Amino acid sequence: MKQGISRLALGVAAMSAGAGLGAGAANAAGFFIQEQSVTGLGRAFAGGAAAADDASTIFFNPAGMTFLKSGEVQSGGSLLIPDSELKDDGSTIDYPGIAAAGVPNRPPGPISGHSKSNNPYDPTLVPHGYVALPVPNTDNRLWVGVGLGAPFGLESEYNSNWFGRYDATKTQLLVYNFSPTVAYRVNDWLSIGGGIDISYAWAKLEGAVPSPLGGLPTPFGGDGDLTIKGESWAVGYNIGAIVQPVEGTRIGVHFRSGVDHMLDGSAKLDGLTFPPGFPSANFATDGRAKLNLPPMLSFGIRQEVTPQIALLAGATWYGWSSFQEIRVTRADGGDDLVNAQRYQDTLGVSIGGEYYWNDDLTLRAGFQYDPTPTKTGFRSSRTPDGDRYWLSAGLSYDFMENMSVDFAYTHIFIDGRNMDAQRDFYEGTPIETQVSYNAGNSSGVDILALGLRYRF
């Protein structure tokens, strides 16, 4: 019986915390971090697959390197300033009746602890860097480049005694991407490009596990503390093309493959206190969990209206349906731990423009609609997500002949969606404990970005 309860406790508890392994970027729907370019942010990433105006095209469409006037080194970063609050709106916990411990059946009741969350997000800097170079003696037709960024991730931490602690207390998900790329101008109207995405992922998740005796005046009702962590290397690819049918018009398409990580790490549950004679549910074991990063397909257009004005538009399909579950395989031979996510594919759209004030100053603005891939019944505090509406503005200034500074500001309005997940602990045993969450969410994000470009 001891092995059975321990295995089931690990299974349900790990599934509960494991839901955050791939979830919840603070600044983009799903857990994708779009902020891989300061100039792109200034126009809300409108037409990114066709913009090709600086070395950050390495990320958005490497074919665009052939449109650069010279080699370029670029570095920058975006400071994400999220603000989020979850407020309890009828969440309940259903403790079991345990005859052997003299505990009668009780109706579901409110969860103890703070009824409102703190803001779980600290300001976070997301850096990026690119180098794009023409290959000598190719008449600028062949280019090579390399990019480094963090396109997925989240860090959040809630109060340890808040009502949502059985869903999450702390989440850290960091995904770094290193991408060598190449581009070739086939003729005057067609360029192609592609690259390899070398991806590193690291995750650490923490949450509480309720004792089935919780809420009773007994010393055996303390919560347990669950920690899951792991890391992985994986490889993907991206390819793109840009056509320029007439001078002043560019149309681009870019595909980024999904990347399937297998995170190797460990899971540990400790601190649960049961009465004498009851087997302990605490454990420590190695484990593995998949993290499926979604494929993406982007279309973009850039149209010069006058020599001083360019308009851009784009659409990006996100293959979030690849993220259907978190499945943890235990090293001790126990059953797989499965938690349904049910993400759905989404389509984001954006429009923007650039105004070339003079030879040194460029102004930008843009709007983006970024729908959430989460579905009703599966939203957790690790993903307090909703449809997002971006308003962006930015500028670039050439303060030297070969150096430019870029600046951008964005505010993201987030359509609040309720946290409505259910968590089952000790499932299939006499001490099964169910937690049902219902909480209102209000969120928004401010982003400040600064970058520097050097051309040679």
Sequence and secondary structure as in RCSB ss.txt:
>XXXX:A:sequence
MKQGISRLALGVAAMSAGAGLGAGAANAAGFFIQEQSVTGLGRAFAGGAAAADDASTIFFNPAGMTFLKSGEVQS
GGSLLIPDSELKDDGSTIDYPGIAAAGVPNRPPGPISGHSKSNNPYDPTLVPHGYVALPVPNTDNRLWVGVGLGA
PFGLESEYNSNWFGRYDATKTQLLVYNFSPTVAYRVNDWLSIGGGIDISYAWAKLEGAVPSPLGGLPTPFGGDGD
LTIKGESWAVGYNIGAIVQPVEGTRIGVHFRSGVDHMLDGSAKLDGLTFPPGFPSANFATDGRAKLNLPPMLSFG
IRQEVTPQIALLAGATWYGWSSFQEIRVTRADGGDDLVNAQRYQDTLGVSIGGEYYWNDDLTLRAGFQYDPTPTK
TGFRSSRTPDGDRYWLSAGLSYDFMENMSVDFAYTHIFIDGRNMDAQRDFYEGTPIETQVSYNAGNSSGVDILAL
GLRYRF
>XXXX:A:secstr
 HHHHHHHHHHHHHHHHHTTTT   SSSSTTB   S HHHHHTTTTTHHHH  STTHHHH GGGGGG SS EEEE
EEEEEEEEEEEEESS EEE   BGGGTB     EE  SBSB       EEEEEEEEEEE TTSTT EEEEEEEEE
EEEEEEE  TTBTTTTT SEEEEEEEEEEEEEEEEEETTEEEEEEEEEEEEEEEEEEEE  TTTTSSSTT   EE
EEEEEEEEEEEEEEEEEE SSTTEEEEEEEE  EEEEEEEEEEEE     TTS    EEEEEEEEEEE  EEEEE
EEEEEETTEEEEEEEEEE GGG  EEEEEETTS   EEEE     EEEEEEEEEEE SSSEEEEEEEEEE     
TT   TT     EEEEEEEEEEEEETTEEEEEEEEEEEE    B  EEEESTTSTT EEEE  EEEEEEEEEEEE
EEEEE 
